[in-house]
């Protein structure tokens, strides 16, 4: 491996909205500060993502001091939503987990998100990530928790693996869909300077001052086929991952991470493979 470094950092203040690129981020036990502390739920309390609502790719959320967000989307007036302070949590379902969350206090937030999708949804906030949602016990150590991310505090990808995947796409029957940008995979940390698929062999990695445990490869879903600029869908990368990157029945790209300590990561930080 050559000189590996942290090429980019991304957070998603509202789960399933487009990513926000940062120059640095504080890594908390449950993930990067501000990442996926908000999400949308349907009228049954179930999480709403790009799996069923690809239009969410067109919406953006800016992080505000104190944890609030400023929502924006094409053709819609921006809206500032503060962190809810009043008691009154609701039980929400995020895949197999049931989690307590606080609804946004301003009804305008729910109306804005519902207008975005043309469906009745509500915006909720994860008020206490230290206790609300444990990491999958099959892969977790005692006390590890996660935000509203799919399953783990951080997701890492590498530019070399994306280049290798794009080469596979270019030789396949859906070559016209490539090359794909990294935002299809919605990572937190993007690393350059490695060999393709090198991350498959890592078990512990240091990014700047932060050491992270590699929990498991990331199984990919239909969201990766969603163009994050247009919300249109295609066949890639799932078609090529299915032919070349199938592990234990899952189509994998990237690695899920759990922090072993806190700290700040910065674009340009060296990346060192601990084991």
C-alpha positions as CSV (number, residue, x, y, z in Angstrom):
1,X,0.0,0.0,0.0
2,X,1.2,3.5,-0.8
3,X,0.6,6.6,1.3
4,X,-3.0,6.3,2.4
5,X,-4.8,9.5,3.4
6,X,-8.3,10.7,4.2
7,X,-9.5,12.2,0.9
8,X,-12.9,13.4,2.0
9,X,-15.4,13.4,4.9
10,X,-19.1,13.3,4.6
11,X,-22.1,13.5,7.0
12,X,-25.8,13.2,6.4
13,X,-27.6,15.5,9.0
14,X,-30.9,14.1,7.9
15,X,-30.9,10.4,7.1
16,X,-31.4,9.8,3.3
17,X,-30.9,13.5,2.4
18,X,-27.8,14.2,0.2
19,X,-24.4,14.2,1.9
20,X,-22.6,17.2,3.3
21,X,-18.9,17.4,2.7
22,X,-16.7,18.7,5.6
23,X,-13.0,19.5,6.0
24,X,-13.0,18.0,9.5
25,X,-15.4,16.2,11.8
26,X,-15.4,15.2,15.5
27,X,-15.8,11.4,15.8
28,X,-18.2,10.5,18.7
29,X,-18.8,6.9,19.9
30,X,-21.9,6.7,17.7
31,X,-20.4,8.3,14.6
32,X,-19.4,11.7,13.2
33,X,-20.9,14.6,15.0
34,X,-24.1,15.6,13.3
35,X,-24.4,12.5,11.2
36,X,-27.9,11.0,10.9
37,X,-29.3,12.5,14.1
38,X,-32.5,13.3,12.1
39,X,-34.7,11.2,9.9
40,X,-38.2,10.9,8.4
41,X,-40.8,8.5,9.5
42,X,-44.1,7.5,7.9
43,X,-47.5,7.5,9.6
44,X,-46.7,4.1,11.1
45,X,-43.5,5.3,12.7
46,X,-41.3,3.5,10.1
47,X,-38.1,5.1,8.7
48,X,-38.4,6.6,5.3
49,X,-35.3,6.4,3.1
50,X,-34.2,6.5,-0.6
51,X,-35.1,2.9,-0.8
52,X,-38.7,3.9,-1.3
53,X,-38.4,7.6,-1.8
54,X,-35.4,8.3,-4.2
55,X,-36.5,12.0,-4.3
56,X,-34.9,12.4,-0.9
57,X,-31.6,12.6,-2.8
58,X,-32.6,16.1,-4.0
59,X,-33.0,17.4,-0.4
60,X,-30.1,18.9,1.6
61,X,-29.7,19.7,5.3
62,X,-27.1,22.2,6.6
63,X,-25.9,21.6,10.2
64,X,-26.6,24.5,12.5
65,X,-24.9,25.3,15.9
66,X,-26.6,23.3,18.6
67,X,-27.7,20.4,16.4
68,X,-30.5,22.0,14.4
69,X,-30.7,21.8,10.6
70,X,-31.6,24.1,7.7
71,X,-33.6,22.1,5.1
72,X,-33.5,23.0,1.4
73,X,-34.6,21.4,-1.9
74,X,-35.3,22.5,-5.5
75,X,-38.4,24.7,-5.8
76,X,-38.9,24.9,-2.0
77,X,-38.2,27.7,0.5
78,X,-35.5,26.8,3.0
79,X,-36.6,26.0,6.5
80,X,-34.7,26.1,9.8
81,X,-35.6,23.4,12.3
82,X,-34.2,23.6,15.8
83,X,-33.5,20.6,18.1
84,X,-36.7,19.7,19.9
85,X,-36.6,20.5,23.6
86,X,-40.1,19.5,24.9
87,X,-40.5,16.1,26.3
88,X,-42.7,13.6,24.5
89,X,-40.7,10.9,22.6
90,X,-42.2,8.6,20.1
91,X,-41.2,5.1,19.2
92,X,-39.9,4.8,15.7
93,X,-38.8,1.8,13.7
94,X,-35.5,1.8,11.9
95,X,-35.3,-1.6,10.2
96,X,-35.3,-4.2,13.0
97,X,-34.8,-1.7,15.8
98,X,-37.3,0.2,17.8
99,X,-35.9,3.6,19.0
100,X,-37.2,6.5,21.1
101,X,-37.0,9.8,19.2
102,X,-38.3,13.4,19.6
103,X,-40.5,14.8,16.8
104,X,-39.7,18.3,15.5
105,X,-41.7,20.8,17.5
106,X,-42.6,23.0,14.6
107,X,-45.4,21.5,12.5
108,X,-43.9,23.4,9.6
109,X,-41.0,20.9,9.5
110,X,-43.4,18.0,9.0
111,X,-45.3,19.9,6.4
112,X,-42.1,20.8,4.5
113,X,-40.9,17.2,4.4
114,X,-44.4,15.9,3.4
115,X,-44.6,18.5,0.6
116,X,-41.1,17.3,-0.6
117,X,-42.3,13.8,-1.0
118,X,-46.0,14.2,-1.6
119,X,-46.6,11.8,1.3
120,X,-47.4,12.1,5.0
121,X,-44.1,12.0,6.9
122,X,-42.7,13.4,10.1
123,X,-39.2,14.6,11.0
124,X,-37.7,13.2,14.2
125,X,-34.5,13.7,16.2
126,X,-32.3,11.3,18.1
127,X,-31.9,13.1,21.4
128,X,-29.6,10.7,23.2
129,X,-27.4,8.5,20.9
130,X,-25.4,7.2,23.9
131,X,-28.4,5.1,25.1
132,X,-31.1,4.9,22.4
133,X,-29.9,2.3,19.9
134,X,-27.3,-0.4,20.4
135,X,-25.1,-1.7,17.5
136,X,-26.2,-5.1,16.1
137,X,-25.1,-7.4,19.0
138,X,-23.8,-9.9,16.4
139,X,-21.0,-7.5,15.6
140,X,-20.9,-5.2,18.6
141,X,-19.0,-4.9,21.8
142,X,-20.9,-4.1,25.0
143,X,-22.1,-0.5,25.2
144,X,-21.6,0.4,21.5
145,X,-24.4,2.5,20.1
146,X,-25.2,4.0,16.8
147,X,-27.2,7.0,15.4
148,X,-29.9,6.7,12.8
149,X,-27.3,5.3,10.4
150,X,-28.3,1.9,8.8
151,X,-26.3,-0.1,11.3
152,X,-22.9,1.2,12.3
153,X,-21.3,4.5,13.4
154,X,-19.2,5.0,10.3
155,X,-18.8,3.8,6.7
156,X,-15.4,3.8,5.0
157,X,-14.8,3.4,1.3
158,X,-11.7,3.7,-0.9
159,X,-11.1,5.5,-4.2
160,X,-9.1,2.5,-5.5
161,X,-12.0,0.1,-5.0
162,X,-14.4,2.5,-6.7
163,X,-12.0,2.7,-9.6
164,X,-11.9,-1.1,-9.8
165,X,-15.7,-1.3,-9.6
166,X,-16.0,1.3,-12.3
167,X,-13.7,-0.8,-14.5
168,X,-16.0,-3.8,-14.0
169,X,-19.0,-1.7,-14.9
170,X,-17.2,-0.4,-18.0
171,X,-16.8,-4.0,-19.2
172,X,-20.4,-5.0,-18.4
173,X,-23.8,-4.8,-20.1
174,X,-24.6,-1.5,-18.4
175,X,-21.4,0.3,-19.3
176,X,-23.3,3.4,-20.2
177,X,-24.3,3.9,-16.6
178,X,-20.6,4.4,-15.5
179,X,-18.4,5.6,-14.2
180,X,-20.3,6.1,-10.9
181,X,-19.3,8.8,-8.3
182,X,-18.6,7.9,-4.7
183,X,-21.7,9.6,-3.5
184,X,-23.7,6.6,-4.6
185,X,-22.3,4.7,-1.6
186,X,-22.9,7.5,1.0
187,X,-19.7,7.0,3.0
188,X,-18.5,9.0,5.9
189,X,-14.8,8.5,5.2
190,X,-13.2,8.2,1.8
191,X,-9.6,7.0,1.7
192,X,-7.1,7.3,-1.2
193,X,-3.7,5.7,-1.7
194,X,-4.6,2.0,-1.2
195,X,-4.8,-1.0,-3.4
196,X,-8.2,-2.0,-4.7
197,X,-10.2,-3.9,-2.1
198,X,-7.4,-3.5,0.5
199,X,-10.1,-2.5,3.1
200,X,-11.4,-6.1,3.0
201,X,-8.3,-7.2,4.9
202,X,-8.4,-4.6,7.6
203,X,-9.5,-5.2,11.2
204,X,-8.4,-2.0,12.8
205,X,-7.5,1.4,11.2
206,X,-6.2,4.7,12.5
207,X,-7.4,7.8,10.7
208,X,-5.4,10.7,12.1
209,X,-5.9,10.5,15.8
210,X,-8.9,8.3,15.8
211,X,-8.7,4.5,15.9
212,X,-11.6,2.5,14.5
213,X,-12.6,-1.1,14.5
214,X,-13.7,-2.7,11.3
215,X,-17.0,-4.5,12.1
216,X,-18.1,-6.0,8.8
217,X,-18.4,-5.3,5.1
218,X,-21.2,-3.1,4.0
219,X,-24.0,-4.9,2.2
220,X,-25.5,-2.7,-0.5
221,X,-29.1,-2.0,-1.5
222,X,-31.1,-0.2,-4.2
223,X,-30.0,3.2,-2.9
224,X,-26.7,2.7,-4.7
225,X,-28.5,2.7,-8.0
226,X,-30.0,6.1,-7.3
227,X,-28.3,9.1,-9.0
228,X,-27.8,11.5,-6.1
229,X,-28.1,14.5,-8.5
230,X,-31.3,13.6,-10.3
231,X,-32.9,10.9,-8.2
232,X,-33.1,8.7,-11.3
233,X,-32.4,5.0,-11.0
234,X,-30.4,2.4,-13.0
235,X,-29.0,-1.1,-12.7
236,X,-25.5,-0.3,-11.5
237,X,-23.6,-0.9,-9.3
238,X,-25.8,-3.8,-8.0
239,X,-25.5,-5.7,-11.3
240,X,-21.7,-5.7,-11.2
241,X,-21.5,-6.2,-7.5
242,X,-23.7,-9.2,-7.9
243,X,-21.3,-10.7,-10.4
244,X,-18.0,-9.8,-8.6
245,X,-18.6,-8.8,-5.0
246,X,-21.0,-11.2,-3.4
247,X,-20.0,-12.2,0.2
248,X,-22.3,-14.4,2.3
249,X,-25.2,-13.6,0.0
250,X,-24.7,-9.8,0.3
251,X,-23.4,-7.4,-2.4
252,X,-20.6,-5.6,-0.6
253,X,-18.7,-2.3,-1.0
254,X,-17.0,-0.5,1.8
255,X,-16.5,-1.3,5.4
256,X,-18.6,-0.5,8.5
257,X,-16.6,0.9,11.4
258,X,-16.9,1.5,15.1
259,X,-14.7,4.1,16.9
260,X,-12.5,2.8,19.6
261,X,-11.9,6.3,20.9
262,X,-12.9,9.9,20.1
263,X,-11.1,12.6,18.3
264,X,-11.2,14.8,15.2
265,X,-10.5,13.6,11.7
266,X,-9.4,16.0,9.0
267,X,-9.1,15.8,5.2
268,X,-5.5,14.9,4.4
269,X,-5.0,12.9,7.6
270,X,-2.8,9.9,7.2
271,X,-4.5,6.5,7.3
272,X,-2.6,3.7,9.1
273,X,-3.6,0.1,9.1
274,X,-3.2,-1.1,12.8
275,X,-4.1,-4.7,12.1
